[in-house]
Amino acid sequence: MLRIMPETRQNPPPRPSDPTERDQSVAPNDGAFLPSHLAGSGMLDRLVETARGYARAAASENTLKAYAKDWGHFARWCRMRGADPLPPSPELIGLYIADLAAPQGKTPALSVSSIERRLSGLTWGYAQRGAGLDRKDRHIATVLSGIRRRHARPPVQKEAILPEDIRGMLATLPHDLRGLRDRAILLVGFAGGLRRSEIVSLDHGRDDTPESGGWVQLMEGGALITLRGKTGWREVEVGRGSSDQTCPVHALTQWLHFAKLDFGPIFVAVSRDGQRATKDRLSDKHVARLIKQTVEAAGLRPELSKAERLRLYSGHSLRAGLASSAEVDERYVQKHLGHASAEMTRRYQRRRDRFRVNLTKAAGL
């Protein structure tokens, strides 16, 4: 069986002597090369390309872009200080994350979660260059532990969009083709407990497009959404609502009918004149913009300034809204959202169980 060996490659490029150039010249690889003891052939070369394709699919495109950006930032940081990012130096990385937590000058400090994400990016970056990074090394682990103790704060959660909120948001949308589409996005996203990337990745049918993240089957009882999640495929059942105005299945059916869509991406752009649907899949940024625009138009949380209100709501507000308002057993919510643990589901339930059990009164006070 062909072994995939990321640490060996044929005819490796010469390493530059200038350490400030080295970090840029060692290009990330996809973890698949022909072993040096095997002669190249058309069949083996094709298998190498196939293996590289699977290696690239191991993480999402957005994750890979973020990791590449993290590595680029670290490489620039090293270059400005006359250091070499290769080979891995736990001592150097300890200094790097300390600088991220307490930078000099006007550079803003990063949060603990952002620093941990940077470390994940560096681990990926070193792996792509045939090296390993031990995050448990004391020069990294003790510095990170101190950063957590001094700077860690409770996570800032986005506000959940509740049923009464989404009704107000729907009322602000026009009754045209764009309005039909955006109603379907809000209602399907809420009722499905979907991430914004999952919403826009949906296709009309299975395997319609190579970049599909799932598809929808319309049934008598509702819509069955099949999604490619972080841990594999999962099915999400979206039932019909109590009225056409708030029914996600009705909204989706109306959009598909008037947009004349029966193949490919479901949520696509609309032409400039607003008369027809194009074939261009929407970006997940459209979902975030749509939520912020309709939240502002509906006047949610009027006690806040516009800037505070817009920071409070995001694409995750739909997902948190379903988890917070669905009056069913917690295990059903966990399955619906695709969470591996009940603890993760509880993080999304912003107000569901708060103060329902009053231990103060139960104790006799």
N, C-alpha and C positions, 0 to 999 in steps of 0.2 A: 504494500500500500504506500502510496506517495505521502511522505511526511512534509508538512509545511513548516519551514524553518526560517523564522524572521531574522535569525542572527547571521545567516550566510547569504551572500549574493555573489553572482558572477561579475567579475571585473568591477570591483567597487571603485567609485570615483576618488581621485586623490584628495586627501584632506588638506585644506589650506593651512599654511603656517601661522597666519594672522588669526588670533583667537577671536577678534571682533567680527571676522567674516565667517567663522566656522559654524556658528549657530544658524546662519542663514543658508549655508550651502548644503547642510545635511537635510535633504527633503524628507518629509514624512513618507513612510511606505505603508502599504496596505497589508503587511504581514504575510505575504505569500511570495516565495521565490523558489526557483528550481534548485534542489540540493546540488552541491558542487560535484558530487561523484556521479551524477547522472548526465548523460549527453542530452542536449536539447532536441526536441522533435516537434512536429506540428501538433500532435495529440497532447503531449505534455505541456507545451506552451499554451494551448487552449485551456487546459486544466488550471494552469497558473492564473490566467485571466479570470476564469470562473471563480477560483478561490479568492482572488482579490475582490471580485464583485460581492461575494458573501461577506468578506471582512469589512467592506465599506458599509454593508447593510447592518452591521452589528450595533450601530448607534444611529440615532436620527441625524438628519442633515443639520438641524439647528444645534444639536449637541456638538457635532464635529466642528461647526463654525465657531462655537464658543470656546472649545478646547484649543483650536488653532489660534484664536485671538489671545487666549491666556498665555500660550507659549510665546507668541510674538511679544507680548508685554514683558515677560520674564527675560527674553533674549535682549530686548532694548535696555532693560534695567541693568543687566550684566554688562553690556557694551559701554554704557555710560559710566560704569565704575571700574572699567578695565578688567573685568572678570570674564571667565569662560564658562558657559553653561554646561559644557561637556568636558569630562564625564560628570555624572551627578555628584554633587557635594551637599550632604545634609547640612553642614555648617553654613554654606552659602544660602541655602533655601531657608534656613532658620532666620538669617538676617533679612532675607527678602520679605517673609511674611511679617516680621517685626516692623519693617518699613511700611508695609501695607496698613498695619494697624495704627501706627503712629508716624505718619509721614512728616517730612520737613517742609517748611514753606506753606503755600496755599493749597497744596494737593489735599483733597478730602480723604479722610480715613475710610477704609472699607469695613463693612460689617463682618461679623464672624462668619456668617453663611457665605458671603462673597469670597472671603479668604479661603474657606474650605473648598469652594468651587474652583478657585485658582489652583489649589493643590491637586484637585482631581484633573485639571487641565494639564498640569506639569507631569503628573503620573502618566497620562495618555501620551504627552509629547515625548517623554523619555522612552516609552514602550515603542513608539513609532521609529525611534532611532536606535533600536536594538539594545537599550539600556533599561535598568530597573531602578525605581525609586522606592525606598523603604520609608513610608510615612510614619512608622513606629520608631524610627531612629530617635534617640533622645534629643538630638539637636533640633529636630522638627517637633516631636511630640510635646516636649516640655514647653517650648515657646508657644505652641498652639494652645496648650492647656492654660498657660498664663493669660493669653489673649482672651480665651473664653471667660475666665474668672473675672477679668477686669472690664471687658467690653461687651459681654453677651447681654442681649436684651430679649424679652419675649418677642416671638415672631409677630409681625404686623399683618393681621389678617384682613382680607378684603371684605367689604360689607356684603352680606347676603341679600340678593334680590328676592323678596317674598312675593306671594301671589298678588297681593294688593298693589305692590310696586310694579309688577310686570303688566298688570292691567292698565295702569296709568301710562306706562311706556308705550304700550301698543296703541293707545288712543292718540299719540302724537304722530303716528306714521301716516303718510298719505295713502289714498286708495288708488294707487297706480301699480305698475309692474314692480317697481322698486319696493313699494310698500308691501306688496304680497310676499316678495322674497324676504324682506327684513322681518316681517311677522313670523314667517316660517323659521327663520334662523333663531329668533328669540324663543319661540315656543318649543321647537325641537331641542334646542340647547338646554332649556330649563327642564323640560319633562324627561329628557334623556340623561340629564346630569353630565353633559358632555363638555370636554375641554374645547377651547376655540379651534385648536388645530384639528380635533376630531370632527367638528362640525363641517369645516370646509373641505375635509378630505373625503367626504362621502360621495359615492357614485350611485347612479341609478341602478345599475346591475353589477353582478360579480365580474371582476376582471375587465371592466370597461376600459380603464386606463392603467398604465404602468405605475403611476404615482398614487393610485387609490389607497385610501386607508380604511375602506369599508364600503358597505352598500346597504340599501334599504329595501325591504319587502313590505308592500302595503297589503294588509289583510283585513278581514271583516272586523276583527276585534281591535285592531290598531296597526302599528308599524313595528316590524322587527328589524333592528339595526344590528348588523354584524360589524364589529370593529377590530382592527389590529391594535392591540394595546401594548403597554410596555412589557408585559409578561406573556404575551400571546393573544390569541383571538378570544373575543367574548361577545355574547349576545345581549342586547339591551332591548327590553320590551317597552314600547311607548304606547300606552293605552289612549283611547279616545277621551276627550274632555266632556264636561257636562253641558257645554254650549259650543256652537260653531265659533263664537268670538274668541274663545280661549282654548280651542281644541288644536293641539299640535298636528294631529293627523289631517284634519280638515285644512289647516293652513298650508301644510306641505302639498296636499293634493291640489289645492287651488293654484299654488305657485307652479307646480309641474304642468298643470293643464294650460294655463294662460301663457306660460313661457315656452310651451311646446317642447318639453324636454322628455326624451325617452331613452337617452343614452349618454354616457359620460358623466362629468361632474354635475352634481345637483345644484350647488350654490355657485352661480356664475355671475359675471358682470352684466349690466344692462347697457344697451347702446345709449349714445348721448341724447338722442331724442326720446328715450324712455319707451320706445315702441317694441323692442325685441330683446331677447336674451342672447348673449354672445356665447362662445364656447370657452371663454377664458375663466378658469377657476378662480374664485376669490382668494385673497390672502387672509390668513388668520387675523391680520391687523384690522381687517374690515369689521370683524366681530367686536374687537375691543373698541374701535371708534363708534360703532353702532350703539353699544351699551352706554358709553359716555355721553353721546349725543342725546339719546332718549332719556337717560337719567336726568340730564340737565333740562331738557324740554318738559319733562313731567314734574320738575320741581321737587324731586326727592331730597330729603334732609335739608329743608330750607334754612335751618339755623346755622348751616355751614357756609363758608365762602365758596365761590365757584371752584377755586383751585383746590380747596380741601375736599370738596365733593367729588371732583374728578379723580383725585388720588385715591379715594376710598373705594371706587368701583372699578372692576376690570372684568375680563372674560371669565375669571373664576367665580364671579359673583353669581352667575347662573347656576353653576354646579353646587356652590354652597347654599343657594336658595332652596334647591330641591331637598338637599340633605337636612336643612333646618326646618322645613315646613311639612314634609311628608309624615303624616301621622300613622306610621306602620312600624312593625317590629324592626329593630335596628339591623338585623341580619339581612333583611330584604334591601335596605338602603346600601349596605356594604356590598352586596352582590351587584346591585344596579350600577354603582359607581366603579366597580372593579377593584375595590381595595383588598389588599392581602390581609389586613388586620382590622378589627373593630376599633382599635385606637386611632387609626388614620381616619376612619369614618367620623369619629367623635370630634376630630379637629374641624370638620366641615359643618358640624351642627352648632351654629353660632348661638341660638337661643332656645333650642328645643327643650332641654331638661333643666334649664336654669331656674332655681328656686321652687321647682315642683315638689321636691322633698325638703321640708323645713325642719332641720334637725334642732333648731333653737326651740321651736314649739314642742317638738317631740321630747326634748329634754326637760320640759316643764317650765320654760321661761316665757 
